Structure formats: C-alpha cells, structure tokens
Amino acid sequence: MQAQQPRPKGPAAAAAPDAFARRTAVVTGAAGFIGSHLCERLLDLGANVIGIDNLLTGRLDNLSHLRSADGFRFQADDVTRPFTVAGPVDFVFHLASPASPLDYARHPLATLKVGAIGTLNALEMAEAKRARFLLASTSEVYGDPLVHPQPEQYWGNVNPIGPRSVYDEAKRYAEALTSCFHRTGGTRTRIVRIFNTYGPRMRADDGRAVPAFIQQALAGEPITVAGDGGQTRSLCFVADTVEGLLATTAAEYAGPVNIGNPHEITMLQLAEEIRTMTGSASAITFVPLPADDPKRRCPDITAARAHLDWEPTTHLRDGLRQTLDWAEKHFPAQTVAAGGSAS
C-alpha cells in the first residue's frame, strides 16, 4: 500500500468558515453517507442547513445526532417532484441519488429520475433562490477509462445501455443540464466528480468494497473479491471529500473538478489490508467481475490543486481505522451479500 503524506490544508479550506457562516445551505440526499457528513460539517462552520431526502437509500440514523442541533432542519421530500424550501437560500448541494451498484441496480428508474428530473428541480430551485449550486457528479462518468489517470478533459468510455448506465448516464446528463444552466441562465454552478469515498456511515449491505470487506472480516466469513482482485481504485476518506466539496463551492471555478485520492490500491491489496487490521482469519475468495466494472480508477487532481488548493490529507490506513472503529459498533453480526465491487 502506497504511503500518502499529509499536507496542510490551504487557503481554500481556510476560507470555508467565512464562506458558509450564517448562510443557508440546502443539501439534497442529506441522509446519505456523504450527505450526512456534509450537513455536519456545514453546521460546524456556522451554516443553517436544510437537509432533504426521501430515504430511498438514505437513513435517518445518519442524521440522528443533528436533528436537535441549532440551525438544522430536515425536510422529507422527493426531489424528482418540484420542491422548494421556505426563506432565502445561499447554497444548494445536490447529492441525492442511489450511489452504490447494488442500490442503482435495485432502483434503476429512481436513479435515472433523480439524475435527470431531480437535478432539473434542484437547479430551478437554486435559480429561483439565486443560490450557488453544486452538483455531486461521479468518476463513473469516465466509465471503464482508456486514459489513466483520468483528467477532467477526458470524455470517458461508457456503455450507454449496460447495467451501470442508469447511474453513469444519469450523472452525465446531470452534468449537461448543470452546464446548460451555467451558460444560459446565469446560475452560479459548480460540478465535482467524486471518486471512491469511504468512511463511517457506509451501509454494510451496499455492496461496495470497503464496507463489504470489513463486514465479512468481522463476521469471519470469506472476503469476496471480484475478478482476480487486480482492478484498482483510489480511496478518499469522507472528511477529505467533504472539504473538497466545500472548497469547490467557495471557489470561483465552475469545474468540473475531480475530488478524489490519486493513490491507487488493488482490490486484493485492500482485502488483505482489512483482513490484517481486523485480525480476521477469513479466507479471501474470488467471485465474477460485474459487467462493465472499471479496471482502473484514479483521478488526476491537478485542477483541484491549482484552483482549490485542495488534496486529500488522510492516510488510507488512518481512514480505514476510523471506518473499522465505527463498523465494529454499528454493523450487524450477520454476513452481507457477497460484494467486493470496487465501485
């Protein structure tokens, strides 16, 4: 596993308190994994936060520690229907969407609708409120990339009719829609392409590699690695991802900008690392690789460094330790469905 050296956060991160204090932010997908961490951080920075979620894949438990916090309000709403919030709004963070392969396979139409109709509704609300809008897009817009690492200028290699297309193409359309509003409507928009993010509050049953491997190791069950385990991902701790979202929103750079960790690890290396950290005797077994699963995934973060003065600061082992500590308290004892998808 490659060592990642911490780096002090730069001016973009330092400016965040001034950018968000006493401002009002709407977060769609607030009860999700990244959304709940974003709500928490915005409150820490002195913002008023309105969290919106229809709880299709989000969980109210992720917000339980915020529900009574000053400045936080939860609004149960489905953003695929027209929605609004009372009062002025300064920022709209659009994170609503199923995000794991298992979730968007279970909810394909909902995934397409939230990427298309939900994004349109969120943009129209931001336009009406004269708010700055941030779209949480994804590295999945690059598909199974033929360029490595992936810069923002790369247009991708996506199968538009494959099983992953409901997510990939929904996000690609959301980017097109956001860019249209930016060019023609005068709406101040930002686009981030989030690469693989991990940390506390991931669901044990969402099928992604980190929670699946941790759950299987803790349960003493075989750790199921897809394919031969040679496919790579670049794992970014959730706190670093959230700082990237905030830095993008505060900066005068529309993007798109990659937010992720430029250090790669194979899925077999990740499984071995988690097995070692848990002290598990679990065997590592191999399962078929999902259709269109990318072989390599690594962000070029030159733009994030240049325009946001941002890059991740958390060592993978430190982030995994925090995730494991949380999982030991919150994951169920029974084994999850065989996962190991690197997405």
KAFEN-V529630 format. One record per pair of residues at least 24 apart in sequence whose C-alpha atoms are under 6 Angstrom apart, sorted by sequence separation. I is the first residue (numbers start at 1). J is the second residue. D is the distance in whole Angstrom. If there is no record, write none. Layout:
I/J/D
I/J/D
This chain:
21/45/6
22/46/6
23/47/5
24/48/5
25/49/5
26/50/5
27/51/5
28/52/5
29/53/5
48/72/6
50/74/6
51/75/6
52/76/6
53/77/6
54/78/5
236/260/5
21/46/4
22/47/5
24/49/6
26/51/6
28/53/6
52/77/6
236/261/5
21/47/5
32/58/4
235/261/6
20/47/5
31/58/5
141/168/5
234/261/5
17/45/5
31/59/5
140/168/5
31/60/6
234/263/5
234/264/5
31/62/6
141/172/6
233/264/6
233/265/6
232/265/5
80/114/6
137/171/6
232/266/4
231/266/5
230/266/5
262/298/6
80/117/5
262/299/5
80/118/4
197/235/6
199/237/6
229/267/5
79/118/5
82/121/6
196/235/5
197/236/5
198/237/5
199/238/5
229/268/4
89/129/6
91/131/5
197/237/6
198/238/6
90/131/5
91/132/5
92/133/5
93/134/5
94/135/5
95/136/5
197/238/6
89/131/6
91/133/6
94/136/6
258/301/6
112/166/6
139/193/5
115/170/5
134/189/6
137/192/6
138/193/4
139/194/6
115/171/6
132/188/5
133/189/5
134/190/5
135/191/5
136/192/5
137/193/5
138/194/5
139/195/5
132/189/6
134/191/6
108/166/6
112/170/5
116/174/6
217/275/6
115/174/6
127/187/6
222/282/5
226/286/6
227/287/6
221/282/6
222/283/5
223/284/5
224/285/5
225/286/5
226/287/5
227/288/5
247/308/6
220/282/5
222/284/6
223/285/6
224/286/5
226/288/6
227/289/4
217/280/6
226/289/5
190/254/4
191/255/5
192/256/5
193/257/6
231/295/5
232/296/5
233/297/5
234/298/5
24/89/5
25/90/6
190/255/6
191/256/5
192/257/5
193/258/5
194/259/5
195/260/5
217/282/6
231/296/6
232/297/6
24/90/5
25/91/5
26/92/5
27/93/5
28/94/5
29/95/5
192/258/6
193/259/6
25/92/6
28/95/5
29/96/4
28/96/5
240/312/5
237/319/6
102/207/6
226/340/6
225/340/5
224/340/6
200/323/5
199/323/5
200/326/6
212/339/6
205/336/5
209/340/4
207/339/5
208/340/6
209/341/5
208/341/5
209/342/5
208/343/6
149/298/5
150/299/5
151/300/5
144/294/4
149/299/5
150/300/5
149/300/5
33/201/6
33/202/6
38/242/6
13/247/6
12/247/5
12/308/6
12/309/6
10/309/5
7/313/5
6/313/4
4/315/5
